[in-house]
Amino acid sequence: MFAFFASFWGKVTASLMSAFISFGVSLGAYIPATTENAENYYDSNIKNVIFLIGDGMGYNHLEKTKLERNVTLTMDTFTIQGSSRTRSLTNDVTDSAAGGTALSCGVRTYNSGVGVYLLDPLDVFIHPINITELCRDNKMLTGVITTDETSGATPASFSAHTTERYKSEDITDDQFRSDINLIWGTENGVATKEMADEYGYEYVTTYNEMMALEEGSKSFAQFTNDLWTLKQSDENNPTLSQMTEKAIDLLDDGENGFFLMVEGAHIDKHSHNNESENMTEATEEFDRAIKIALDYAKEDGNTLVIVTADHETGAITLNDKGEYEFTSDDHSALDVPLRVYGSEKLIKNNETVNNYEIPIRIAYVLGFTEEDFPISEIAA
């Protein structure tokens, strides 16, 4: 009897979920699409994509960094500059998981969801493809690097699918199964050398091991230091710019091009703690990674570089004394910078787009179609 009711309830649940998803898809047809006609974005010159995400980085993070560190930022030199609207499907203020999902999958989901639909959080029926998977499936080399744990919300959004951002075991399992060429970040206490060996990855824990990697390898890095700064803290831990340079070197010989996501996670972490000096240092190091990417793109001639953020953290405001100060220890709903180099097709100068539009347009610039990477059904 119990088995009968369990089977019956399972069928009812599945039917209800299917109905909900069908409703969602139908609803999407009535939401005006703001990213249409893939051919309008296609740029035959673009072969590679470097997508840099400054976690928590708003406009005033840049102004505060320039003022307090007396520096000029490379990202300010981009001739094409716009803005991204940030929110999740369920909240005006997004978290990094939903923000990352918008930037990777081209869909908006609920806060804490990683690469899943709102109406199918358990991934029972289907999950959205992310831009890394799309490129991988089309024989491009792929990489995801971060100063966060490898299973952190943003890198997870580009390499995994799970109901909850804190499910590190599920995320790590997805990542090892992903066949992404390199996944580098801070150790998460889950990934092990044995797991890496099982899935054909070289297990990397030091700067020297990273630098010794050769083209054609697959690698999974678990660095030990969580204090990512402008300089190496010790011989074991690279900076973000060093990781970026090495990752490009490993990926750039693929005959079908490459896709690389680079996250500067500590802009957000230090903003949550209202740590001005550490935040501006993290922003400057993120900008150094941008310079590595931009210099490569200028020399290569076939590379699209995008810089943006998943959300703003700290609600940094210019006060009466002419100083930029934190007014919050949490995320805000402010628009964030969007900078582009390499193609005039992705955005127009001074254009403001929704966060979920960015990966869709990246796919279209590369020559993929609406069938390959469709517009979100429920994205507004």
C-alpha positions as CSV (number, residue, x, y, z in Angstrom):
1,M,0.0,0.0,0.0
2,F,2.8,2.4,0.9
3,A,4.5,1.7,-2.4
4,F,1.3,2.4,-4.3
5,F,0.8,5.8,-2.6
6,A,4.5,6.7,-3.1
7,S,4.3,5.9,-6.7
8,F,1.0,7.8,-7.1
9,W,2.4,10.8,-5.3
10,G,5.5,10.8,-7.5
11,K,3.4,10.8,-10.6
12,V,1.2,13.6,-9.3
13,T,4.3,15.7,-8.3
14,A,5.9,15.1,-11.7
15,S,2.6,16.2,-13.5
16,L,2.3,19.3,-11.4
17,M,5.9,20.2,-12.0
18,S,5.5,19.7,-15.8
19,A,2.4,21.9,-15.7
20,F,4.2,24.6,-13.9
21,I,7.1,24.5,-16.4
22,S,4.7,24.6,-19.3
23,F,3.0,27.6,-17.7
24,G,6.3,29.3,-17.3
25,V,7.2,28.7,-20.9
26,S,3.8,30.0,-22.0
27,L,4.1,33.0,-19.8
28,G,7.5,33.8,-21.3
29,A,5.9,34.2,-24.7
30,Y,4.2,37.3,-23.4
31,I,7.3,38.9,-22.0
32,P,8.9,41.3,-24.5
33,A,12.3,39.9,-25.5
34,T,15.1,42.5,-25.5
35,T,17.7,40.2,-27.1
36,E,16.5,39.1,-30.5
37,N,17.9,38.1,-33.9
38,A,21.2,36.4,-33.2
39,E,22.5,37.4,-36.6
40,N,22.5,41.1,-35.5
41,Y,25.2,40.3,-32.9
42,Y,27.4,37.9,-34.9
43,D,31.0,39.1,-35.3
44,S,33.1,36.8,-37.5
45,N,36.3,38.3,-36.1
46,I,35.6,36.9,-32.6
47,K,37.1,33.5,-31.8
48,N,37.8,33.8,-28.0
49,V,36.0,35.3,-25.0
50,I,37.4,36.4,-21.7
51,F,34.6,37.3,-19.3
52,L,35.8,39.1,-16.1
53,I,33.4,39.5,-13.2
54,G,34.2,41.7,-10.3
55,D,32.0,40.3,-7.5
56,G,30.2,43.2,-5.8
57,M,31.8,45.8,-7.9
58,G,29.8,48.9,-8.5
59,Y,30.6,52.3,-10.1
60,N,31.7,53.8,-6.8
61,H,34.0,50.9,-6.0
62,L,36.0,52.1,-9.0
63,E,35.9,55.8,-7.9
64,K,36.9,54.9,-4.4
65,T,39.8,52.8,-5.6
66,K,41.1,55.5,-8.0
67,L,40.8,58.2,-5.3
68,E,42.3,56.3,-2.4
69,R,45.1,54.4,-4.3
70,N,45.8,57.2,-6.9
71,V,45.6,54.8,-9.8
72,T,44.2,54.8,-13.3
73,L,42.1,51.7,-14.0
74,T,42.5,49.7,-17.2
75,M,38.8,49.0,-17.3
76,D,38.2,52.8,-17.6
77,T,40.1,52.8,-20.9
78,F,37.6,50.6,-22.7
79,T,36.0,52.6,-25.5
80,I,32.7,50.7,-25.2
81,Q,31.1,51.3,-21.8
82,G,27.6,50.5,-20.6
83,S,25.7,49.3,-17.6
84,S,24.0,46.1,-16.4
85,R,20.8,46.0,-14.4
86,T,21.1,43.5,-11.6
87,R,18.2,41.6,-9.9
88,S,17.1,38.1,-9.5
89,L,13.8,36.7,-10.6
90,T,12.4,36.8,-7.1
91,N,14.2,39.8,-5.5
92,D,15.1,43.3,-6.5
93,V,18.5,42.6,-4.9
94,T,20.2,39.6,-6.2
95,D,22.7,37.3,-4.5
96,S,25.8,36.0,-6.2
97,A,24.2,32.7,-7.2
98,A,21.2,34.2,-9.0
99,G,23.5,36.9,-10.3
100,G,26.0,34.4,-11.6
101,T,23.2,32.3,-13.2
102,A,21.9,35.4,-15.1
103,L,25.5,36.0,-16.3
104,S,26.2,32.4,-17.2
105,C,22.9,30.9,-18.3
106,G,21.0,33.9,-19.7
107,V,18.1,33.3,-17.2
108,R,17.1,34.8,-14.0
109,T,16.4,32.5,-11.1
110,Y,15.7,32.7,-7.3
111,N,18.4,33.8,-4.9
112,S,20.7,30.9,-3.9
113,G,19.8,28.9,-7.1
114,V,22.8,27.9,-9.2
115,G,22.1,27.3,-12.9
116,V,18.5,26.0,-12.3
117,Y,15.1,27.3,-13.3
118,L,12.7,28.7,-10.6
119,L,10.0,26.1,-11.5
120,D,12.4,23.2,-11.6
121,P,14.9,23.8,-8.7
122,L,15.6,20.1,-8.2
123,D,16.6,19.8,-11.9
124,V,14.0,17.0,-12.4
125,F,13.2,17.9,-16.0
126,I,15.7,20.3,-17.4
127,H,18.2,23.0,-16.5
128,P,19.4,25.9,-18.6
129,I,22.7,25.4,-20.4
130,N,25.5,27.9,-19.3
131,I,27.8,29.7,-21.7
132,T,30.8,27.6,-20.6
133,E,28.9,24.4,-21.5
134,L,27.8,25.8,-24.8
135,C,31.4,26.6,-25.8
136,R,32.7,23.3,-24.5
137,D,30.1,21.4,-26.5
138,N,31.2,23.2,-29.6
139,K,34.9,22.2,-29.1
140,M,36.1,25.4,-27.6
141,L,38.5,25.1,-24.7
142,T,37.1,26.4,-21.5
143,G,38.2,27.7,-18.1
144,V,36.8,29.1,-14.8
145,I,39.1,30.8,-12.4
146,T,38.3,32.7,-9.1
147,T,39.8,34.0,-5.9
148,D,36.8,32.3,-4.1
149,E,36.4,28.6,-3.4
150,T,36.0,26.7,-6.6
151,S,32.5,25.8,-5.4
152,G,31.7,29.5,-4.7
153,A,28.5,30.9,-6.2
154,T,29.9,32.6,-9.2
155,P,32.3,29.9,-10.4
156,A,29.6,27.3,-9.7
157,S,27.1,29.2,-11.9
158,F,29.5,28.7,-14.8
159,S,30.2,25.1,-14.1
160,A,27.4,23.4,-12.2
161,H,23.6,23.1,-11.6
162,T,22.2,22.8,-8.1
163,T,19.3,24.0,-6.0
164,E,21.4,25.7,-3.4
165,R,24.7,27.6,-3.6
166,Y,26.1,26.1,-0.4
167,K,25.8,22.5,-1.6
168,S,29.6,22.3,-2.2
169,E,29.6,18.5,-2.6
170,D,27.0,18.6,-5.4
171,I,28.8,21.5,-7.1
172,T,32.2,19.9,-6.9
173,D,30.8,16.7,-8.4
174,D,29.3,18.6,-11.3
175,Q,32.5,20.4,-11.9
176,F,34.6,17.3,-12.0
177,R,32.1,15.8,-14.5
178,S,31.9,19.0,-16.5
179,D,35.0,18.3,-18.7
180,I,35.9,22.1,-18.4
181,N,39.6,22.3,-19.1
182,L,40.6,24.2,-16.0
183,I,38.9,25.2,-12.8
184,W,41.0,27.1,-10.3
185,G,40.3,28.7,-7.0
186,T,40.6,28.4,-3.2
187,E,40.3,24.9,-1.6
188,N,36.8,24.1,-0.5
189,G,37.4,21.1,1.7
190,V,35.6,18.8,-0.7
191,A,37.7,18.4,-3.9
192,T,40.6,15.9,-3.5
193,K,43.4,14.6,-5.5
194,E,41.7,11.2,-5.7
195,M,38.6,12.9,-7.2
196,A,40.8,14.8,-9.7
197,D,42.6,11.5,-10.7
198,E,39.2,9.8,-11.2
199,Y,38.0,12.4,-13.7
200,G,41.3,13.0,-15.5
201,Y,42.3,16.3,-13.9
202,E,45.7,17.3,-12.7
203,Y,45.4,18.4,-9.0
204,V,47.1,21.7,-8.4
205,T,47.8,23.3,-5.0
206,T,50.8,25.6,-5.6
207,Y,51.9,28.4,-7.9
208,N,54.8,26.3,-9.2
209,E,52.4,23.4,-10.0
210,M,50.2,25.8,-11.9
211,M,53.0,27.3,-13.9
212,A,54.2,23.8,-14.8
213,L,50.9,22.9,-16.5
214,E,51.2,22.2,-20.2
215,E,48.8,22.8,-23.0
216,G,46.4,20.0,-23.5
217,S,46.1,19.2,-19.8
218,K,43.0,19.4,-17.6
219,S,43.6,20.9,-14.2
220,F,41.7,21.5,-10.9
221,A,43.4,23.9,-8.5
222,Q,42.8,24.1,-4.8
223,F,45.0,27.0,-3.5
224,T,45.3,27.5,0.3
225,N,45.3,31.2,0.8
226,D,42.1,33.2,1.1
227,L,43.9,36.6,1.2
228,W,44.3,37.4,-2.5
229,T,46.3,40.6,-2.9
230,L,48.4,42.5,-5.4
231,K,51.5,40.4,-4.6
232,Q,52.0,36.7,-3.9
233,S,51.5,36.1,-0.2
234,D,53.9,33.1,-0.4
235,E,55.4,30.8,-3.1
236,N,52.3,28.6,-2.9
237,N,49.6,31.0,-3.9
238,P,49.3,33.0,-7.2
239,T,47.6,36.3,-7.7
240,L,44.5,36.6,-9.8
241,S,46.5,38.3,-12.6
242,Q,49.0,35.4,-12.6
243,M,46.2,32.9,-12.8
244,T,44.6,34.9,-15.7
245,E,47.9,35.0,-17.6
246,K,48.6,31.3,-17.2
247,A,45.0,30.3,-18.0
248,I,45.1,32.3,-21.3
249,D,48.5,30.7,-22.1
250,L,47.0,27.2,-21.7
251,L,43.8,27.9,-23.6
252,D,44.8,30.1,-26.5
253,D,46.1,27.3,-28.8
254,G,42.8,25.6,-29.3
255,E,41.8,25.6,-33.0
256,N,38.2,26.4,-32.1
257,G,38.9,29.2,-29.7
258,F,38.3,29.4,-26.0
259,F,36.0,30.8,-23.3
260,L,37.5,31.9,-19.9
261,M,35.6,33.3,-16.9
262,V,37.7,35.2,-14.4
263,E,36.2,36.2,-11.0
264,G,37.6,38.7,-8.6
265,A,35.7,37.6,-5.5
266,H,37.3,39.6,-2.8
267,I,35.9,43.0,-3.9
268,D,32.6,41.6,-2.5
269,K,34.1,39.9,0.5
270,H,35.9,43.1,1.7
271,S,32.8,45.2,0.9
272,H,30.6,43.1,3.2
273,N,33.1,43.9,6.0
274,N,33.4,47.6,4.9
275,E,37.2,47.1,4.7
276,S,38.2,50.0,2.4
277,E,41.9,49.3,2.0
278,N,41.4,45.6,1.3
279,M,38.6,46.3,-1.1
280,T,40.5,48.8,-3.1
281,E,43.5,46.5,-3.2
282,A,41.3,43.6,-4.5
283,T,39.8,46.0,-7.1
284,E,43.2,47.0,-8.3
285,E,44.3,43.4,-8.6
286,F,41.2,42.6,-10.5
287,D,42.1,45.5,-12.8
288,R,45.5,43.9,-13.3
289,A,43.8,40.7,-14.5
290,I,41.8,42.9,-16.9
291,K,45.0,44.4,-18.3
292,I,46.4,40.9,-18.9
293,A,43.2,40.0,-20.8
294,L,43.1,43.3,-22.7
295,D,46.8,43.2,-23.7
296,Y,46.2,39.6,-25.0
297,A,43.1,40.7,-26.9
298,K,44.9,43.6,-28.6
299,E,47.7,41.4,-29.8
300,D,45.4,38.5,-30.8
301,G,42.8,40.5,-32.7
302,N,40.1,37.9,-32.3
303,T,39.2,38.1,-28.7
304,L,36.2,39.6,-27.0
305,V,36.8,40.9,-23.5
306,I,33.8,41.7,-21.2
307,V,34.0,43.2,-17.7
308,T,31.0,43.5,-15.4
309,A,29.7,42.6,-11.9
310,D,27.0,40.3,-10.6
311,H,25.8,43.1,-8.2
312,E,27.0,46.0,-6.1
313,T,28.0,45.4,-2.4
314,G,28.2,48.1,0.3
315,A,26.1,50.8,-1.3
316,I,29.2,53.0,-1.6
317,T,28.2,56.7,-1.6
318,L,30.1,60.0,-2.0
319,N,29.7,61.9,1.2
320,D,29.8,65.7,2.0
321,K,33.5,65.5,2.6
322,G,34.2,64.2,-0.9
323,E,35.0,60.7,0.4
324,Y,33.5,57.5,-0.8
325,E,32.0,55.5,2.1
326,F,30.2,52.3,2.7
327,T,26.6,52.8,3.8
328,S,25.7,49.1,3.9
329,D,27.3,45.7,4.6
330,D,25.1,44.0,2.1
331,H,24.2,43.9,-1.6
332,S,22.3,46.7,-3.3
333,A,20.1,47.0,-6.4
334,L,22.4,49.5,-8.1
335,D,23.3,49.1,-11.8
336,V,26.9,48.0,-12.3
337,P,29.6,48.7,-14.9
338,L,29.7,46.9,-18.2
339,R,32.9,47.3,-20.3
340,V,33.5,45.7,-23.7
341,Y,36.6,45.4,-26.0
342,G,37.0,43.5,-29.3
343,S,33.5,43.9,-30.9
344,E,31.0,46.7,-31.4
345,K,28.2,44.1,-31.7
346,L,27.7,43.1,-28.0
347,I,26.4,46.5,-26.8
348,K,26.2,50.0,-28.0
349,N,28.2,52.7,-26.1
350,N,26.3,53.9,-23.0
351,E,23.7,51.1,-23.4
352,T,22.1,49.6,-20.3
353,V,21.1,45.9,-20.5
354,N,19.6,43.3,-18.2
355,N,22.2,41.0,-16.7
356,Y,20.7,37.9,-18.3
357,E,21.2,39.4,-21.8
358,I,25.0,39.4,-21.6
359,P,25.7,35.7,-22.0
360,I,23.0,35.4,-24.7
361,R,24.7,38.2,-26.7
362,I,28.1,36.6,-26.1
363,A,26.8,33.4,-27.6
364,Y,25.4,35.3,-30.6
365,V,28.6,37.2,-31.1
366,L,30.3,33.8,-31.4
367,G,27.8,32.7,-34.1
368,F,25.5,30.6,-32.0
369,T,21.7,30.9,-32.7
370,E,18.5,31.2,-30.7
371,E,18.2,27.5,-30.9
372,D,21.7,27.0,-29.4
373,F,21.2,29.5,-26.6
374,P,17.6,30.6,-26.4
375,I,16.3,33.7,-24.8
376,S,15.1,33.1,-21.2
377,E,11.4,32.2,-21.0
378,I,10.9,34.1,-17.7
379,A,13.7,36.7,-17.6
380,A,12.0,40.0,-17.0
